[in-house]
């Protein structure tokens, strides 16, 4: 996954299918990655997936998401009722 930080720097975060990175079960074909935002601002996450179907047809899928990280405003100290 490519991640563009609020300062414009582009970095790559490896995605996994190991059941440990918000990706469901291990080896289920669902991939995930975990990241911790260091700064407030807009982050852009871009994913390009390529593969081959069981019939041998190559495919490509893409997605891009804007993630806004805001300043920490308050803490919740009690359970909601």
Phi and psi in degrees as a GROMACS rama.xvg file:
@    title "Ramachandran Plot"
@    xaxis  label "Phi"
@    yaxis  label "Psi"
@TYPE xy
-89.3023  137.858  UNK-2
-127.456  122.659  UNK-3
-99.8599  118.627  UNK-4
-78.3862  164.218  UNK-5
-55.9108  -27.3046  UNK-6
-87.0949  4.63011  UNK-7
91.8639  -7.44582  UNK-8
-71.4907  135.759  UNK-9
-102.869  133.184  UNK-10
-133.615  161.825  UNK-11
-116.52  131.775  UNK-12
-116.591  124.931  UNK-13
-71.4044  135.316  UNK-14
-98.4637  150.341  UNK-15
-131.194  156.876  UNK-16
-123.565  56.7296  UNK-17
-115.377  3.3532  UNK-18
78.4822  6.31721  UNK-19
-117.676  -2.12846  UNK-20
-126.849  49.1835  UNK-21
57.196  37.3258  UNK-22
-118.673  18.1117  UNK-23
78.2135  -141.927  UNK-24
-81.9757  153.977  UNK-25
-60.731  135.437  UNK-26
58.7805  33.5836  UNK-27
-97.8132  2.73233  UNK-28
86.1956  0.142342  UNK-29
-103.003  125.086  UNK-30
-108.184  150.839  UNK-31
-148.609  166.453  UNK-32
-146.689  152.532  UNK-33
-119.908  134.199  UNK-34
-141.411  154.961  UNK-35
-119.262  117.191  UNK-36
-68.8164  129.52  UNK-37
-92.6633  -27.8049  UNK-38
-130.982  152.337  UNK-39
-75.6598  156.563  UNK-40
134.8  -167.02  UNK-41
-99.7152  127.504  UNK-42
-111.053  142.517  UNK-43
-117.306  121.036  UNK-44
-104.67  126.901  UNK-45
-124.1  132.08  UNK-46
-129.157  132.888  UNK-47
-123.253  122.173  UNK-48
-115.341  132.671  UNK-49
-124.349  146.927  UNK-50
-165.886  -172.892  UNK-51
-133.177  132.186  UNK-52
-71.9519  165.305  UNK-53
-57.9248  -22.6027  UNK-54
-85.2236  -1.47242  UNK-55
89.6125  11.2793  UNK-56
-89.9814  124.977  UNK-57
-76.2517  146.126  UNK-58
-142.276  163.922  UNK-59
-142.415  137.575  UNK-60
-129.165  143.667  UNK-61
-133.455  153.958  UNK-62
-153.051  151.06  UNK-63
-141.056  136.332  UNK-64
-133.461  138.658  UNK-65
-96.0116  125.486  UNK-66
-118.856  116.072  UNK-67
-96.095  125.396  UNK-68
-108.433  125.033  UNK-69
-109.623  164.833  UNK-70
-62.6415  146.6  UNK-71
-69.2424  120.07  UNK-72
-102.582  -38.8181  UNK-73
-159.298  165.573  UNK-74
-114.848  140.42  UNK-75
-90.5216  121.764  UNK-76
-105.456  -13.6484  UNK-77
-130.528  160.678  UNK-78
-73.7867  145.853  UNK-79
-67.3936  148.493  UNK-80
